[in-house]
Each structure stands twice: as C-alpha cells, then as structure tokens.
Amino acid sequence: MAKDTNAKKGNSKEVAAKKKKGGISKYFRDLKSELKKVVWPSRKQVVNNTGVVLVTMTTLGLFLAGIDLGLGKLLDLILKIGS
C-alpha cells in the first residue's frame, strides 16, 4: 500500500514537471492556433440571434410579471377575506 502512495506522489511530480516545460509561450501559441479554428458568425447572424434573445426575454419577462401580479392580487384577496 505504501509503495502505491509513493508511486502516485512521484508520478504527480513528473506530470507537474511536464506541464511547466511549455510555459506561457506555449499557452499563447496554442491559443492562437485555436482561435484560427473558430468559425465566427456573420453580422446578420449576430443581429438575428440578438433579436431572438430580446424577444424571448421580453416575452418571458411579461409572462412572469403577469404571474407575479396575479398571485399578488390573489394573496391580497385571501388576506382581506381572513381579516
């Protein structure tokens, strides 16, 4: 059991040493290569998606406001009957 624990500790040190070899320059090289792979949306797609989000959020907001108003009126009615 002790050998397994020591082996794991030694292994984690080796992994940490391998991670530090590239450093920050490797990180930025990898970042640059990944950004080249990105398919950016067109302006038309962005405007369309923004419109969909705004309409959806407005509709959901009005729906929740209606539910809130209705439940508030119902609670007022219940409290008036009780007093």
N, CA, C and O atoms as a GROMACS GRO file, in nm:
protein
  332
    1MET      N    1   0.082  -0.119   0.000
    1MET     CA    2   0.000   0.000   0.000
    1MET      C    3   0.087   0.126   0.000
    1MET      O    4   0.057   0.223  -0.070
    2ALA      N    5   0.195   0.124   0.079
    2ALA     CA    6   0.283   0.240   0.086
    2ALA      C    7   0.353   0.265  -0.046
    2ALA      O    8   0.377   0.380  -0.084
    3LYS      N    9   0.387   0.158  -0.116
    3LYS     CA   10   0.453   0.173  -0.245
    3LYS      C   11   0.362   0.241  -0.346
    3LYS      O   12   0.408   0.323  -0.426
    4ASP      N   13   0.233   0.208  -0.342
    4ASP     CA   14   0.138   0.271  -0.434
    4ASP      C   15   0.129   0.421  -0.408
    4ASP      O   16   0.123   0.501  -0.502
    5THR      N   17   0.127   0.459  -0.282
    5THR     CA   18   0.117   0.600  -0.247
    5THR      C   19   0.240   0.676  -0.294
    5THR      O   20   0.228   0.785  -0.349
    6ASN      N   21   0.358   0.619  -0.271
    6ASN     CA   22   0.481   0.684  -0.314
    6ASN      C   23   0.490   0.692  -0.465
    6ASN      O   24   0.539   0.791  -0.520
    7ALA      N   25   0.441   0.588  -0.532
    7ALA     CA   26   0.444   0.589  -0.678
    7ALA      C   27   0.354   0.700  -0.732
    7ALA      O   28   0.387   0.766  -0.830
    8LYS      N   29   0.241   0.718  -0.668
    8LYS     CA   30   0.149   0.823  -0.712
    8LYS      C   31   0.210   0.961  -0.691
    8LYS      O   32   0.196   1.049  -0.775
    9LYS      N   33   0.277   0.979  -0.576
    9LYS     CA   34   0.339   1.108  -0.549
    9LYS      C   35   0.449   1.138  -0.650
    9LYS      O   36   0.458   1.250  -0.700
   10GLY      N   37   0.531   1.039  -0.681
   10GLY     CA   38   0.637   1.058  -0.779
   10GLY      C   39   0.579   1.085  -0.916
   10GLY      O   40   0.632   1.168  -0.990
   11ASN      N   41   0.472   1.018  -0.949
   11ASN     CA   42   0.407   1.036  -1.078
   11ASN      C   43   0.351   1.176  -1.091
   11ASN      O   44   0.361   1.237  -1.197
   12SER      N   45   0.291   1.229  -0.985
   12SER     CA   46   0.234   1.364  -0.991
   12SER      C   47   0.345   1.469  -1.008
   12SER      O   48   0.323   1.572  -1.071
   13LYS      N   49   0.461   1.443  -0.952
   13LYS     CA   50   0.572   1.537  -0.969
   13LYS      C   51   0.620   1.538  -1.114
   13LYS      O   52   0.656   1.642  -1.169
   14GLU      N   53   0.621   1.419  -1.175
   14GLU     CA   54   0.662   1.410  -1.315
   14GLU      C   55   0.563   1.482  -1.405
   14GLU      O   56   0.602   1.551  -1.500
   15VAL      N   57   0.435   1.467  -1.374
   15VAL     CA   58   0.332   1.533  -1.454
   15VAL      C   59   0.344   1.684  -1.441
   15VAL      O   60   0.332   1.756  -1.539
   16ALA      N   61   0.369   1.731  -1.319
   16ALA     CA   62   0.384   1.875  -1.297
   16ALA      C   63   0.505   1.929  -1.373
   16ALA      O   64   0.501   2.039  -1.428
   17ALA      N   65   0.613   1.852  -1.376
   17ALA     CA   66   0.733   1.896  -1.447
   17ALA      C   67   0.706   1.903  -1.597
   17ALA      O   68   0.755   1.994  -1.664
   18LYS      N   69   0.630   1.808  -1.650
   18LYS     CA   70   0.599   1.809  -1.793
   18LYS      C   71   0.508   1.927  -1.828
   18LYS      O   72   0.519   1.984  -1.937
   19LYS      N   73   0.419   1.963  -1.738
   19LYS     CA   74   0.328   2.075  -1.764
   19LYS      C   75   0.404   2.207  -1.774
   19LYS      O   76   0.366   2.293  -1.853
   20LYS      N   77   0.508   2.223  -1.696
   20LYS     CA   78   0.580   2.351  -1.692
   20LYS      C   79   0.678   2.368  -1.807
   20LYS      O   80   0.730   2.478  -1.827
   21LYS      N   81   0.704   2.263  -1.885
   21LYS     CA   82   0.802   2.272  -1.992
   21LYS      C   83   0.764   2.376  -2.096
   21LYS      O   84   0.850   2.453  -2.141
   22GLY      N   85   0.638   2.379  -2.136
   22GLY     CA   86   0.595   2.472  -2.240
   22GLY      C   87   0.586   2.614  -2.190
   22GLY      O   88   0.628   2.708  -2.258
   23GLY      N   89   0.534   2.631  -2.073
   23GLY     CA   90   0.521   2.762  -2.014
   23GLY      C   91   0.418   2.850  -2.083
   23GLY      O   92   0.330   2.802  -2.155
   24ILE      N   93   0.432   2.978  -2.060
   24ILE     CA   94   0.334   3.075  -2.108
   24ILE      C   95   0.342   3.093  -2.260
   24ILE      O   96   0.240   3.121  -2.323
   25SER      N   97   0.459   3.078  -2.318
   25SER     CA   98   0.470   3.095  -2.463
   25SER      C   99   0.394   2.985  -2.536
   25SER      O  100   0.330   3.010  -2.638
   26LYS      N  101   0.400   2.863  -2.483
   26LYS     CA  102   0.324   2.752  -2.543
   26LYS      C  103   0.175   2.778  -2.531
   26LYS      O  104   0.098   2.750  -2.623
   27TYR      N  105   0.134   2.832  -2.417
   27TYR     CA  106  -0.007   2.864  -2.397
   27TYR      C  107  -0.056   2.961  -2.505
   27TYR      O  108  -0.162   2.939  -2.563
   28PHE      N  109   0.018   3.066  -2.532
   28PHE     CA  110  -0.024   3.165  -2.630
   28PHE      C  111  -0.017   3.111  -2.774
   28PHE      O  112  -0.099   3.148  -2.858
   29ARG      N  113   0.079   3.025  -2.801
   29ARG     CA  114   0.083   2.960  -2.934
   29ARG      C  115  -0.040   2.873  -2.954
   29ARG      O  116  -0.103   2.876  -3.060
   30ASP      N  117  -0.074   2.796  -2.851
   30ASP     CA  118  -0.193   2.711  -2.859
   30ASP      C  119  -0.320   2.795  -2.871
   30ASP      O  120  -0.412   2.760  -2.945
   31LEU      N  121  -0.323   2.904  -2.798
   31LEU     CA  122  -0.438   2.993  -2.804
   31LEU      C  123  -0.457   3.050  -2.944
   31LEU      O  124  -0.568   3.054  -2.995
   32LYS      N  125  -0.348   3.093  -3.004
   32LYS     CA  126  -0.353   3.149  -3.139
   32LYS      C  127  -0.402   3.045  -3.239
   32LYS      O  128  -0.484   3.076  -3.326
   33SER      N  129  -0.352   2.922  -3.228
   33SER     CA  130  -0.394   2.818  -3.322
   33SER      C  131  -0.540   2.781  -3.302
   33SER      O  132  -0.610   2.751  -3.399
   34GLU      N  133  -0.589   2.782  -3.179
   34GLU     CA  134  -0.730   2.752  -3.154
   34GLU      C  135  -0.820   2.864  -3.207
   34GLU      O  136  -0.928   2.836  -3.260
   35LEU      N  137  -0.778   2.989  -3.194
   35LEU     CA  138  -0.859   3.100  -3.243
   35LEU      C  139  -0.870   3.098  -3.395
   35LEU      O  140  -0.968   3.148  -3.451
   36LYS      N  141  -0.770   3.042  -3.463
   36LYS     CA  142  -0.777   3.031  -3.608
   36LYS      C  143  -0.883   2.929  -3.650
   36LYS      O  144  -0.935   2.937  -3.762
   37LYS      N  145  -0.915   2.834  -3.562
   37LYS     CA  146  -1.012   2.730  -3.594
   37LYS      C  147  -1.157   2.776  -3.571
   37LYS      O  148  -1.250   2.710  -3.618
   38VAL      N  149  -1.175   2.885  -3.502
   38VAL     CA  150  -1.309   2.933  -3.468
   38VAL      C  151  -1.382   2.981  -3.594
   38VAL      O  152  -1.325   3.051  -3.676
   39VAL      N  153  -1.508   2.942  -3.606
   39VAL     CA  154  -1.592   2.991  -3.716
   39VAL      C  155  -1.676   3.104  -3.658
   39VAL      O  156  -1.770   3.080  -3.581
   40TRP      N  157  -1.643   3.227  -3.694
   40TRP     CA  158  -1.711   3.342  -3.639
   40TRP      C  159  -1.842   3.366  -3.714
   40TRP      O  160  -1.847   3.352  -3.836
   41PRO      N  161  -1.950   3.402  -3.641
   41PRO     CA  162  -2.077   3.428  -3.707
   41PRO      C  163  -2.073   3.558  -3.786
   41PRO      O  164  -1.996   3.649  -3.756
   42SER      N  165  -2.158   3.565  -3.889
   42SER     CA  166  -2.165   3.688  -3.968
   42SER      C  167  -2.244   3.792  -3.890
   42SER      O  168  -2.309   3.762  -3.790
   43ARG      N  169  -2.237   3.916  -3.937
   43ARG     CA  170  -2.310   4.025  -3.871
   43ARG      C  171  -2.460   3.997  -3.874
   43ARG      O  172  -2.530   4.024  -3.776
   44LYS      N  173  -2.509   3.942  -3.986
   44LYS     CA  174  -2.651   3.912  -3.999
   44LYS      C  175  -2.694   3.807  -3.895
   44LYS      O  176  -2.800   3.820  -3.835
   45GLN      N  177  -2.612   3.706  -3.874
   45GLN     CA  178  -2.644   3.603  -3.775
   45GLN      C  179  -2.646   3.661  -3.634
   45GLN      O  180  -2.732   3.626  -3.553
   46VAL      N  181  -2.551   3.748  -3.605
   46VAL     CA  182  -2.545   3.808  -3.472
   46VAL      C  183  -2.669   3.894  -3.446
   46VAL      O  184  -2.729   3.887  -3.339
   47VAL      N  185  -2.707   3.976  -3.546
   47VAL     CA  186  -2.826   4.062  -3.532
   47VAL      C  187  -2.950   3.975  -3.516
   47VAL      O  188  -3.036   4.004  -3.432
   48ASN      N  189  -2.961   3.868  -3.595
   48ASN     CA  190  -3.077   3.779  -3.586
   48ASN      C  191  -3.084   3.712  -3.449
   48ASN      O  192  -3.190   3.710  -3.386
   49ASN      N  193  -2.972   3.659  -3.403
   49ASN     CA  194  -2.970   3.593  -3.272
   49ASN      C  195  -3.000   3.690  -3.158
   49ASN      O  196  -3.067   3.655  -3.061
   50THR      N  197  -2.949   3.813  -3.170
   50THR     CA  198  -2.977   3.915  -3.069
   50THR      C  199  -3.126   3.946  -3.064
   50THR      O  200  -3.184   3.960  -2.956
   51GLY      N  201  -3.190   3.957  -3.181
   51GLY     CA  202  -3.334   3.981  -3.187
   51GLY      C  203  -3.412   3.868  -3.123
   51GLY      O  204  -3.507   3.893  -3.048
   52VAL      N  205  -3.373   3.745  -3.151
   52VAL     CA  206  -3.441   3.630  -3.091
   52VAL      C  207  -3.429   3.634  -2.939
   52VAL      O  208  -3.527   3.610  -2.868
   53VAL      N  209  -3.310   3.664  -2.889
   53VAL     CA  210  -3.290   3.670  -2.744
   53VAL      C  211  -3.374   3.781  -2.682
   53VAL      O  212  -3.436   3.760  -2.577
   54LEU      N  213  -3.376   3.899  -2.743
   54LEU     CA  214  -3.452   4.010  -2.687
   54LEU      C  215  -3.602   3.981  -2.685
   54LEU      O  216  -3.670   4.009  -2.586
   55VAL      N  217  -3.654   3.924  -2.793
   55VAL     CA  218  -3.797   3.890  -2.798
   55VAL      C  219  -3.830   3.783  -2.694
   55VAL      O  220  -3.931   3.793  -2.625
   56THR      N  221  -3.745   3.683  -2.682
   56THR     CA  222  -3.768   3.576  -2.585
   56THR      C  223  -3.766   3.629  -2.443
   56THR      O  224  -3.852   3.595  -2.362
   57MET      N  225  -3.668   3.713  -2.411
   57MET     CA  226  -3.657   3.766  -2.276
   57MET      C  227  -3.772   3.861  -2.243
   57MET      O  228  -3.822   3.861  -2.130
   58THR      N  229  -3.815   3.940  -2.341
   58THR     CA  230  -3.928   4.029  -2.318
   58THR      C  231  -4.056   3.949  -2.293
   58THR      O  232  -4.132   3.979  -2.201
   59THR      N  233  -4.078   3.846  -2.374
   59THR     CA  234  -4.196   3.762  -2.358
   59THR      C  235  -4.195   3.693  -2.222
   59THR      O  236  -4.296   3.691  -2.152
   60LEU      N  237  -4.082   3.637  -2.186
   60LEU     CA  238  -4.070   3.569  -2.057
   60LEU      C  239  -4.088   3.667  -1.942
   60LEU      O  240  -4.152   3.635  -1.842
   61GLY      N  241  -4.031   3.787  -1.955
   61GLY     CA  242  -4.046   3.888  -1.851
   61GLY      C  243  -4.191   3.930  -1.832
   61GLY      O  244  -4.237   3.943  -1.719
   62LEU      N  245  -4.264   3.951  -1.943
   62LEU     CA  246  -4.405   3.986  -1.933
   62LEU      C  247  -4.487   3.872  -1.873
   62LEU      O  248  -4.578   3.896  -1.793
   63PHE      N  249  -4.455   3.749  -1.911
   63PHE     CA  250  -4.525   3.633  -1.855
   63PHE      C  251  -4.504   3.626  -1.704
   63PHE      O  252  -4.600   3.608  -1.629
   64LEU      N  253  -4.379   3.638  -1.660
   64LEU     CA  254  -4.351   3.632  -1.516
   64LEU      C  255  -4.411   3.750  -1.441
   64LEU      O  256  -4.456   3.735  -1.328
   65ALA      N  257  -4.413   3.867  -1.503
   65ALA     CA  258  -4.477   3.984  -1.440
   65ALA      C  259  -4.626   3.958  -1.422
   65ALA      O  260  -4.683   3.994  -1.319
   66GLY      N  261  -4.689   3.898  -1.522
   66GLY     CA  262  -4.831   3.864  -1.512
   66GLY      C  263  -4.858   3.763  -1.402
   66GLY      O  264  -4.953   3.778  -1.326
   67ILE      N  265  -4.775   3.662  -1.393
   67ILE     CA  266  -4.790   3.562  -1.286
   67ILE      C  267  -4.773   3.629  -1.150
   67ILE      O  268  -4.850   3.603  -1.058
   68ASP      N  269  -4.672   3.714  -1.137
   68ASP     CA  270  -4.646   3.783  -1.011
   68ASP      C  271  -4.763   3.873  -0.973
   68ASP      O  272  -4.807   3.873  -0.858
   69LEU      N  273  -4.813   3.947  -1.069
   69LEU     CA  274  -4.927   4.036  -1.043
   69LEU      C  275  -5.051   3.955  -1.002
   69LEU      O  276  -5.120   3.990  -0.907
   70GLY      N  277  -5.077   3.847  -1.075
   70GLY     CA  278  -5.193   3.763  -1.043
   70GLY      C  279  -5.183   3.700  -0.906
   70GLY      O  280  -5.281   3.700  -0.830
   71LEU      N  281  -5.068   3.646  -0.872
   71LEU     CA  282  -5.052   3.584  -0.740
   71LEU      C  283  -5.057   3.689  -0.629
   71LEU      O  284  -5.107   3.662  -0.520
   72GLY      N  285  -5.004   3.809  -0.657
   72GLY     CA  286  -5.012   3.917  -0.558
   72GLY      C  287  -5.156   3.957  -0.530
   72GLY      O  288  -5.194   3.976  -0.415
   73LYS      N  289  -5.237   3.971  -0.636
   73LYS     CA  290  -5.379   4.005  -0.620
   73LYS      C  291  -5.452   3.894  -0.546
   73LYS      O  292  -5.536   3.921  -0.459
   74LEU      N  293  -5.421   3.768  -0.579
   74LEU     CA  294  -5.483   3.655  -0.512
   74LEU      C  295  -5.448   3.654  -0.363
   74LEU      O  296  -5.534   3.626  -0.280
   75LEU      N  297  -5.325   3.683  -0.329
   75LEU     CA  298  -5.283   3.688  -0.190
   75LEU      C  299  -5.353   3.802  -0.117
   75LEU      O  300  -5.396   3.785  -0.003
   76ASP      N  301  -5.366   3.918  -0.180
   76ASP     CA  302  -5.439   4.030  -0.119
   76ASP      C  303  -5.584   3.991  -0.092
   76ASP      O  304  -5.639   4.022   0.013
   77LEU      N  305  -5.646   3.923  -0.189
   77LEU     CA  306  -5.784   3.880  -0.174
   77LEU      C  307  -5.798   3.783  -0.056
   77LEU      O  308  -5.891   3.795   0.024
   78ILE      N  309  -5.707   3.688  -0.046
   78ILE     CA  310  -5.711   3.590   0.062
   78ILE      C  311  -5.691   3.659   0.197
   78ILE      O  312  -5.759   3.625   0.294
   79LEU      N  313  -5.599   3.755   0.204
   79LEU     CA  314  -5.573   3.824   0.330
   79LEU      C  315  -5.690   3.914   0.370
   79LEU      O  316  -5.717   3.928   0.489
   80LYS      N  317  -5.761   3.973   0.274
   80LYS     CA  318  -5.878   4.057   0.306
   80LYS      C  319  -5.992   3.972   0.358
   80LYS      O  320  -6.066   4.014   0.448
   81ILE      N  321  -6.007   3.852   0.303
   81ILE     CA  322  -6.114   3.762   0.349
   81ILE      C  323  -6.085   3.717   0.491
   81ILE      O  324  -6.177   3.705   0.572
   82GLY      N  325  -5.961   3.693   0.524
   82GLY     CA  326  -5.924   3.646   0.658
   82GLY      C  327  -5.937   3.752   0.765
   82GLY      O  328  -5.949   3.717   0.883
   83SER      N  329  -5.936   3.878   0.731
   83SER     CA  330  -5.940   3.982   0.836
   83SER      C  331  -6.072   4.045   0.853
   83SER      O  332  -6.088   4.133   0.938
   0.00000   0.00000   0.00000
